[in-house]
Amino acid sequence: MHFGLHNNYLMGTKIFKLNGRPKPRDKKVVFTLNDEEYNLIQFYLKKYKITNRSRWYRETIINHMLKNMDQDYPTLFEENEMRR
């Protein structure tokens, strides 16, 4: 499976964005939180004035996944060999 994506750097942090036009979203994901998790997320959303919660959840989850995939990508050399 190929994801059209590119990297952006914002103040030293790598941010991944999907390329191309957005496609209609017709798949639904539902998960549950305990009170502490829910209150923490509500506090964060209010503090940073995030009004589009759906987009925030989606971007947060997908950015985390893409970052891990980027780190796990096979390289020609081991990490200690590249540091020399």
C-alpha positions as CSV (number, residue, x, y, z in Angstrom):
1,M,0.0,0.0,0.0
2,H,1.4,3.4,-1.0
3,F,0.6,6.6,0.9
4,G,1.2,9.8,-1.0
5,L,3.0,11.9,1.7
6,H,5.6,14.4,2.2
7,N,7.6,15.8,5.1
8,N,7.5,19.3,6.5
9,Y,9.7,20.6,9.3
10,L,8.2,23.0,11.8
11,M,10.6,24.2,14.5
12,G,12.6,21.0,14.4
13,T,9.6,18.7,14.4
14,K,8.9,16.6,11.4
15,I,5.2,16.9,10.3
16,F,3.8,14.5,7.7
17,K,1.0,15.5,5.3
18,L,-0.9,13.4,2.8
19,N,-0.6,14.5,-0.8
20,G,-3.4,15.1,-3.2
21,R,-7.0,16.1,-2.9
22,P,-8.9,14.9,0.1
23,K,-11.1,12.0,-0.6
24,P,-14.6,11.6,0.9
25,R,-14.5,10.1,4.4
26,D,-17.0,7.3,4.7
27,K,-15.4,5.1,7.3
28,K,-16.1,5.6,10.9
29,V,-13.9,4.8,13.9
30,V,-15.2,4.7,17.4
31,F,-13.2,4.3,20.6
32,T,-13.8,4.8,24.3
33,L,-11.9,6.7,26.9
34,N,-12.0,6.7,30.7
35,D,-12.9,10.0,32.6
36,E,-9.2,11.0,33.1
37,E,-8.3,10.5,29.4
38,Y,-11.4,12.4,28.3
39,N,-10.8,15.3,30.7
40,L,-7.2,15.5,29.6
41,I,-8.2,15.7,25.9
42,Q,-10.9,18.3,26.7
43,F,-8.4,20.4,28.6
44,Y,-5.9,20.3,25.7
45,L,-8.5,21.1,23.1
46,K,-9.8,24.1,25.1
47,K,-6.3,25.3,26.0
48,Y,-5.2,25.4,22.4
49,K,-8.6,26.5,21.1
50,I,-9.0,23.5,18.8
51,T,-12.6,23.5,17.5
52,N,-12.4,20.8,14.9
53,R,-12.0,17.8,17.1
54,S,-12.5,15.3,14.3
55,R,-9.6,16.7,12.3
56,W,-7.4,16.9,15.4
57,Y,-7.9,13.3,16.3
58,R,-7.4,12.2,12.7
59,E,-4.2,14.3,12.2
60,T,-2.8,13.3,15.6
61,I,-3.3,9.6,15.0
62,I,-2.1,9.6,11.4
63,N,1.0,11.8,12.1
64,H,2.0,9.3,14.9
65,M,1.6,6.3,12.5
66,L,3.5,8.0,9.7
67,K,6.3,9.1,12.0
68,N,6.7,5.5,13.2
69,M,6.7,4.2,9.7
70,D,9.4,6.7,8.7
71,Q,11.6,5.6,11.6
72,D,11.0,1.9,10.8
73,Y,11.9,2.3,7.1
74,P,14.7,0.0,6.2
75,T,18.1,1.7,5.5
76,L,21.1,0.6,3.7
77,F,23.4,1.0,6.7
78,E,22.9,0.5,10.4
79,E,22.4,3.6,12.5
80,N,25.9,3.5,14.2
81,E,27.5,3.1,10.7
82,M,25.7,6.3,9.5
83,R,27.0,8.3,12.5
84,R,30.6,7.8,11.6
